[in-house]
Amino acid sequence: MTRIVATVGPACSAKETLTELLTAGVDLFRFTASKTPVAELVSLADTVRVLAADLGRDVELLLDLPGAKTRLTNDTYLDLAGVTELELRFDGGPTRPAGPLPVLGVDGRDPRDPLPEVGDVVVLGDGEDALRVVAVAAGSCTAVPLTSGVLGIRRGVRFPGARGAARAETLTGYDEAGLRAVAGGPFDAVVISFAESAGLVERARAVLRDSAADGPPPAVVAKIETAAGASAAAEIAGAADGILLGRGDLLLDTGPIEFFAACRRVLDAAHAAGRPVLVGTQLLTSLATGWLPHRSELAYASALIEEGVAGLMLAEETAGAADPLRAVVLLDQLRGVYAPASARAALFPRRR
């Protein structure tokens, strides 16, 4: 049966809401280390484990490490509505959203990347929002919003000509510290971002193995979210304990025409290797602002459940939506109708 994966964020971090999500049918919780220090996530994961035990529920906990990705530095949501112009600064400094010219810090930009040019379009998040560059300085650029959405916390930012996938596959110092911190902790699996080969999976597994004091280390789930990763999906699936198909960054890397074929390669490779595959991002985001889900979202989610994917991962639907329960309740109803009958066992049992 397809599991429901809920991303923990500001909208659902209270004990009462976490309990409601468990009761509504969440099977796995994802904790994103791109926005919160790992030590805080360990504490929150312990809380979820206790809440699940009180309900008599088996739940699995996933830590998602960010990898090498260029991100904004904002610690609060930023509404682009009414913003006529803003500044992007490349020194990784803090975001200052107030004032006539809001400032967004940009962290993790490769200094070898070319500076943006006037007229370039800068894509934010998974493509929900975009800016057009109108002026460029040595360490910054000025841009005008092309959309009027609300920017989430520390969302990704993609500049034209950035090296992106060419430098993506690496364990950053932050990733390695996170791996060392969770060995022997509450997490059942650790998600490694931007996997493009079996080598990255093995390096992560080695760090976990060396850091585990007692008991088996967490499973290693490879997040495939680049064109290169999709091309190497069979190799990656053979090395990892599971696959997370990260559709947000994948679309930015492949473009809209090749996107579907890349997704299909990842799904087919995971199925062929007998690895559980989770599919994530923007599955039911229309529920955050509308009453009924978009027809395309509903059809795609139902088809994935019918296909028997191991899990569907909700991101902003639970982490940032006004009502985190809506998407969970709908997915639970859909899998009750369309999920192939199967015994429910742990997706990521601990191993040596």
Secondary structure, 3 states (H helix, E strand, C coil): CCEEEEECCCCCCCHHHHHHHHHHCCCEEEEECCCCCHHHHHHHHHHHHHHHHHHCCCCEEEEECCCCCCEECCCCCEECCCCCCEEEECCCCCCECCCCCCEEEEECCCCCCCCCCCCCEEEECCCCEEEEEEEECCCEEEEEECCCCEECCCCEEECCCCCCHHHHCCCCHHHHHHHHHHCCCCCCEEEECCCCCHHHHHHHHHHHHHHCCCCCCCEEEEEECCHHHHHCHHHHHHHCCEEEEEHHHHHHHHCCCCHHHHHHHHHHHHHHHCCCEEEECCCCHHHHCCCCCCHHHHHHHHHHHHHCCCEEEECHHHHCCCCCHHHHHHHHHHHHHHCCCCCCCCCCCCCC
